[in-house]
């Protein structure tokens, strides 16, 4: 009987997941003659028993595609599974269902593509005896013991192009443009995208900012004849002595805090303190969508193949 391995994508989507799936299926079939079972919608599919076999032809042409053909969920922790009853959400431990479906499918191992939330769940399953291989994925580039994650380079390219485009309107109208980017509690996207796009001010979570200093710098640029400024701010940035700007709380998620809106705080302060016309742009999920860059395609392919080898 042929060995079977499972693969799922957990957490939020990002460019490059399909490249991993593409590599997993081709490596498993061509080198080891394994069967590959795709678990649908992350760990939700493992709990609910939703899956499909992934054959060789099923992954043809998916390498350059964004998103994930398997679907994903960042609210489906088997150990704290959300159950909606009218307007109330309660939580149940449904890890036994996940283990039962893993066994019924005859899987010898599970490849989990995801970030820290996915890996937290994978580690718990591993402690229950499930052989798991994790493939690191996040645009935020913030996973411990991981130099670089696929999705990050693609996100930086989106941010860079956005800043390039915003430069022209900022120059034309002599405005301050405040651009908010993703990253959670890490400033990698803001830093790399800001440098590549020629941002004048870059605010990152690792260094609380002084809004007075930011405004002074913008006014100093004005004195030197630079009648516009580009401010790149990470969603997790916060002022000195201040708090994070939280958009909402999602109780069903591993990471319950949803950051967002700090750019409006910065934009209002800049306009009030400098008197300069200021506009705010939040790039949001544009950074997570679309086709992966060549770098991310290669990295994701290498990781997918290595996961099967392990």
C-alpha positions in Angstrom: 0.0 0.0 0.0 1.3 3.4 -1.0 2.2 5.8 1.9 0.0 8.8 2.3 0.9 12.3 3.6 -1.3 15.2 4.3 -0.8 18.9 3.6 -2.7 21.9 4.8 -2.3 25.7 4.8 -3.1 27.5 8.1 -3.5 31.1 9.1 -3.7 33.9 6.6 -2.9 33.5 3.0 0.2 34.9 1.3 2.0 34.6 -2.1 3.9 31.3 -2.4 1.6 28.8 -0.6 0.6 27.2 -3.9 4.3 27.0 -4.9 4.8 24.9 -1.7 1.8 22.7 -2.5 3.1 22.3 -6.1 6.5 21.2 -4.8 5.1 18.8 -2.2 2.9 17.0 -4.6 5.5 16.6 -7.4 8.2 15.6 -5.0 6.0 13.1 -3.2 4.8 11.4 -6.4 7.9 11.5 -8.5 10.5 10.6 -5.9 8.6 8.6 -3.3 5.4 7.4 -5.1 3.4 8.8 -2.1 -0.3 9.7 -2.2 -0.9 13.3 -1.1 -4.1 14.3 0.6 -4.9 18.0 0.7 -6.7 19.1 3.9 -9.2 21.8 3.1 -9.4 25.1 5.0 -6.5 24.4 7.3 -7.1 22.7 10.6 -10.8 23.2 10.1 -10.7 20.6 7.4 -8.9 18.2 9.7 -11.5 18.6 12.4 -14.5 18.5 10.1 -13.2 15.8 7.8 -12.9 17.9 4.6 -10.1 16.8 2.2 -9.2 15.9 -1.4 -6.5 13.8 -3.0 -4.0 15.9 -4.9 -2.8 14.2 -8.1 0.1 15.3 -10.3 -2.2 17.1 -12.8 -4.1 18.8 -10.0 -1.1 21.1 -9.3 -0.2 21.9 -12.8 0.0 25.6 -13.3 -0.6 26.6 -9.7 3.1 27.6 -8.9 2.6 31.3 -9.9 -0.8 31.7 -8.4 -1.4 33.7 -5.2 -3.6 32.4 -2.3 -4.0 28.6 -1.7 -6.0 26.1 -3.6 -6.7 24.3 -0.3 -8.2 27.3 1.4 -7.1 28.5 4.8 -8.5 29.4 8.2 -7.0 31.3 11.1 -9.9 30.6 13.5 -9.8 26.8 13.6 -7.6 25.6 16.5 -8.7 22.0 17.2 -7.8 22.5 20.9 -10.0 25.6 21.1 -12.5 25.2 18.3 -15.0 28.0 18.0 -18.7 27.1 18.0 -21.2 29.8 17.1 -24.6 29.8 18.7 -26.7 32.8 17.6 -24.6 35.8 18.7 -22.4 33.9 21.1 -19.1 32.1 20.5 -18.1 29.2 22.7 -15.0 27.0 22.4 -14.6 23.2 22.5 -11.6 20.8 22.4 -12.0 18.9 19.2 -8.5 17.6 18.9 -9.9 14.0 19.1 -11.8 14.7 15.8 -8.6 15.9 14.2 -6.7 12.8 15.4 -9.5 10.5 14.2 -9.5 11.9 10.7 -5.7 11.8 10.6 -5.9 8.1 11.4 -8.9 7.3 9.2 -7.1 8.9 6.2 -4.1 6.6 6.8 -1.7 9.5 6.9 1.9 8.8 7.9 2.7 12.5 8.3 1.2 16.0 8.0 2.8 19.0 6.4 1.5 22.2 7.9 2.2 25.5 6.0 1.8 28.4 8.3 3.1 30.9 10.8 3.3 31.0 14.6 -0.3 30.2 15.2 -0.2 27.2 12.8 3.0 26.0 14.4 1.6 26.3 17.9 -1.2 23.9 16.9 1.2 21.6 15.0 3.4 21.4 18.1 0.3 20.4 20.2 -0.6 17.7 17.7 3.0 16.5 17.6 2.8 16.0 21.4 -0.2 13.7 20.8 1.8 11.6 18.4 1.1 13.1 15.0 4.3 13.4 12.9 4.3 17.0 11.6 6.6 19.0 9.4 6.2 22.7 9.4 6.8 25.0 6.4 7.3 28.6 7.6 5.0 31.1 5.9 4.2 34.8 6.7 4.6 38.1 4.9 5.6 39.6 8.3 9.0 37.7 8.3 8.7 37.4 12.1 9.1 33.7 12.9 11.7 32.7 15.4 14.7 30.7 14.1 13.8 31.6 10.5 16.0 33.9 8.5 13.4 34.7 5.9 9.9 33.5 5.1 8.3 33.3 1.7 5.6 36.0 1.2 7.8 38.7 2.7 9.6 39.5 -0.6 6.3 39.7 -2.5 4.8 42.0 0.2 7.8 44.3 0.0 7.4 44.5 -3.8 3.8 45.6 -3.4 4.7 48.2 -0.8 7.6 49.5 -2.9 5.4 49.9 -6.0 2.7 51.6 -3.9 5.2 54.1 -2.5 6.6 54.8 -6.0 3.0 55.6 -7.2 2.3 57.8 -4.1 5.5 59.7 -4.6 4.0 61.3 -7.8 0.8 62.6 -6.2 2.7 63.7 -3.1 5.1 65.8 -5.2 2.3 67.2 -7.4 0.1 68.4 -4.5 2.9 69.1 -2.0 1.4 66.7 0.5 2.5 64.5 3.3 1.5 60.9 2.5 1.3 58.5 5.5 1.3 54.9 4.3 0.4 52.1 6.7 1.7 48.6 6.0 1.3 45.2 7.7 3.8 43.4 9.8 2.1 43.0 13.2 4.7 43.5 15.9 7.7 43.4 13.4 8.9 46.3 11.2 10.4 44.3 8.4 7.9 45.2 5.7 7.9 48.9 6.6 11.7 49.0 6.8 12.4 47.2 3.6 9.5 48.7 1.6 10.3 52.1 3.0 13.9 52.0 2.0 13.2 50.5 -1.4 10.5 53.1 -2.1 12.5 56.1 -0.9 10.4 56.8 2.2 11.5 59.9 4.1 10.3 58.7 7.6 9.9 55.0 8.6 8.1 54.1 11.8 8.5 50.5 13.1 7.3 48.7 16.2 10.8 48.0 17.5 11.5 51.8 18.0 8.6 53.8 19.6 8.4 57.1 17.7 8.5 60.7 18.8 5.8 62.5 16.9 7.4 65.9 17.6 10.6 64.7 16.1 8.7 63.4 13.0 7.0 66.7 12.5 10.3 68.7 13.0 11.9 66.5 10.3 9.1 67.1 7.9 9.2 70.9 8.4 13.0 70.8 8.0 12.6 69.1 4.7 10.2 71.8 3.7 12.8 74.5 4.5 15.2 72.7 2.2 12.8 72.9 -0.6 11.2 69.5 -0.3 7.5 70.3 -0.4 6.3 66.8 0.2 7.1 63.9 2.5 6.5 60.1 2.5 5.9 58.6 5.9 5.8 54.7 6.1 4.4 53.4 9.3 4.1 49.8 10.4 0.7 48.8 11.8 2.4 47.8 15.1 4.2 51.1 15.5 3.4 53.2 18.6 4.4 56.6 20.0 6.8 56.9 22.9 4.9 56.3 26.1 1.8 55.4 24.1 -0.1 52.3 23.2 -0.7 50.2 20.1 -3.7 51.1 18.0 -6.0 48.1 18.0 -8.6 47.8 15.2 -10.6 45.0 16.8 -10.4 41.8 18.9 -11.1 38.4 17.3 -11.7 35.9 20.1 -11.7 32.8 17.8 -8.2 33.5 16.5 -4.8 32.5 17.9 -3.7 36.1 17.6 -6.8 37.8 18.9 -5.5 41.4 18.5 -6.0 43.0 15.1 -3.8 46.0 14.7 -4.7 48.9 12.3 -5.3 52.6 12.2 -2.1 54.0 13.6 -1.6 55.8 10.3 -4.7 58.0 11.0 -3.2 58.9 14.4 0.1 59.9 12.8 -1.6 61.7 9.9 -3.9 63.8 12.2 -0.9 64.7 14.4 1.3 65.7 11.5 -1.5 67.9 9.9 -2.3 69.6 13.3 1.3 70.2 14.2 2.7 71.2 10.8 -0.3 72.7 9.1 0.6 70.7 6.0 -2.0 68.9 4.0 -1.8 65.2 4.9 -3.3 62.1 3.3 -3.4 58.5 4.7 -3.2 55.3 2.7 -3.7 51.9 4.3 -2.4 49.2 1.9 -4.1 46.4 3.8 -4.6 43.0 2.1 -3.1 44.2 -1.1 0.2 43.1 0.5 -1.0 39.5 0.9 -2.6 39.0 -2.5 -1.4 38.4 -6.0 1.4 36.3 -7.6 4.6 35.6 -5.6 7.9 37.1 -6.8 10.5 34.9 -8.4 12.4 34.8 -5.1 9.4 33.6 -3.1 8.6 31.0 -5.8 12.0 29.5 -5.5 12.1 29.6 -1.7 8.6 28.1 -1.4 9.5 25.3 -3.9 12.7 24.5 -2.0 10.8 24.3 1.3 8.0 22.2 -0.1 10.4 19.6 -1.5 12.5 19.5 1.7 9.3 19.0 3.8 8.6 15.8 1.8 12.2 14.6 2.2 12.0 15.0 5.9 
